[in-house]
Amino acid sequence: GKHMVLDDWSECPSCKFPSLYAEFTRRVAEDKTCAMCNKPVNPNDIEKLNEDQARSLLIADQQDDKKNKKSDGVNSPVGDDPSTPRSFDGDGNQKGVKVDTDRD
């Protein structure tokens, strides 16, 4: 997979799964569906989030993970290793996962 970048962030209008805007709009133009939920997606409904919006989603996800950890003692998995907890730094970047903010 590709690294998520704050300046190319979007999400599926149906399932809210995060995706790269450029890749998601290209895929939806071809397949007309989200790869995660398989629901139809209108390309006009895909919103490219600005960096502040993307960062806010990451921070909200971190807060949800903390609440879930307190309530059920289980951490949300990252990647293929279910024993790896999600963790974010003060900027909303996931620790251990590279979030590219510089574009070549």
QUIKAJO-V320223 format. One record per pair of residues at least 6 apart in sequence whose C-alpha atoms are under 6 Angstrom apart, sorted by sequence separation. I is the first residue (numbers start at 1). J is the second residue. D is the distance in Angstrom with one decimal. If there is no record, write none. Layout:
i,j,d
I,J,D
I,J,D
This chain:
i,j,d
11,17,5.2
33,39,5.3
69,75,5.6
78,84,5.9
88,94,4.1
11,18,4.2
33,40,4.3
77,84,5.6
87,94,5.6
88,95,5.1
10,18,5.8
11,19,5.3
32,40,5.6
33,41,5.1
77,85,5.5
87,95,5.4
10,19,5.3
32,41,5.6
76,85,5.7
10,20,5.8
75,85,5.2
9,20,5.0
10,21,5.0
8,20,5.4
9,21,5.4
8,21,5.3
21,48,5.9
59,92,5.1
58,92,5.4
10,47,5.9
55,92,5.4
10,48,4.9
9,48,5.8
10,49,5.6
9,49,5.5
7,51,5.4
6,51,5.0
6,54,5.9
5,99,5.3
4,99,5.7
5,100,5.0
5,101,5.7
